[in-house]
Amino acid sequence: MTNLKVDLYSDTVSRPTPAMRRAMAEAEVGNEQAGEDPTVNRLCEMVAELTGKEAAVYLPSGTMCNAIAYRVHCQQGDEVILDKTGHPLSSESGGPAALSGVMTRPLDGVRGIFTPEQVRAAVNDPKNNHAPLSRLVSVENTVNFGGGKVWPLDAITAVTAEARKHGLATHMDGARLLNAVVASGTSARDYAESFDSLWIDLSKGLGCPVGGVLAGSKDFIRRSWRFKHQFGGAMRQAGIIAAAGVHALEHHVERLADDHANAKAFAEIIADIPGIEIDPSEVETNILFFTTPGRQPTEIRDALIAKGVRIGAMGQRMRAVFHIDVDADGTRAAADTLREVMTA
């Protein structure tokens, strides 16, 4: 959509900066499959250090990060416990079942945050041969469909402690983990400490064109490499794209606070527009949802696009996601355009 002036559809629409493009063009490369691409190796070392894990592997997408983690942790017929809003349930084309043969047990959390008590109630008795074996607890931080909700560290440690009481593995879908880090002041290492595996996405708020990095123990990553090949994730001179991740981790993390500020400002402006319902106090990071009672979100979306602004319509809600390509002026312009559409 080349006529768009402000695109708030997702932070996945963010584009590489000129500096990132230069880093990619100048990247040293090698045979990634043989572990000989120095830029890929550097990126993986950076993520392992950031998260406090022994090793990491570079993958084409965050969806593949989740898929491989589930495959490593689970056997066919096992069950994964996660919130009903979780990305593997809503947005991975049935990947857990298709690729790993696992069941999913959705929990009814609050904006994607569930409790140790809910985990305890969901765990099946391993002696019950009629039920799948509970094998993994999976957490998403921040919670996309929870409006960018940040998991408090104490809530994470309580949930993962409960999982370990029952011998379950733990995994974090950390697509926007660094948004949580910047918003909460909790380090990525502290968030990651109680998880057996986790990953961060490079192609969302960090502004890279592609990729995610999955981290865990050396044994976990060794096993992940087999499924990386099996799922079609092996690459060649991948340093060209990995260089974007290196650049982003060095230059684009602290600026995530700008996206959070713009999302908050946008929410406060549109809260005063007749026909829009939103609670600005719920905006914690770069994602927000609002409703338009009496008017279909798809109608609002199409009218906005005609005026050069894109905001996603998801069921009966609309979602706006702020990123590196949207500054304060763009934020104000998008809010003003939404006001025009709502009051026309």
Secondary structure, DSSP 8 states (H G I E B T S, - for coil): -TT-SEE-S-GGG----HHHHHHHHT-----GGGT--HHHHHHHHHHHHHHT-SEEEEES-HHHHHHHHHHHH--TT-EEEEETT-HHHHSSTTHHHHHH--EEEEE--BTTB--HHHHHHH---TT-TTS--EEEEEEESSBGGGTSB---HHHHHHHHHHHHHTT-EEEEEETTHHHHHHHH---HHHHHTT-SEEEEESSSTT--SS-EEEEE-HHHHHHHHHHHHHTT---SSTHHHHHHHHHHHHHSSTTHHHHHHHHHHHHHHHTTSTT-B--GGG--SSEEEEB-TTS-HHHHHHHHHHTTEE-EEETTEEEEE--TT--HHHHHHHHHHHHHHHH-
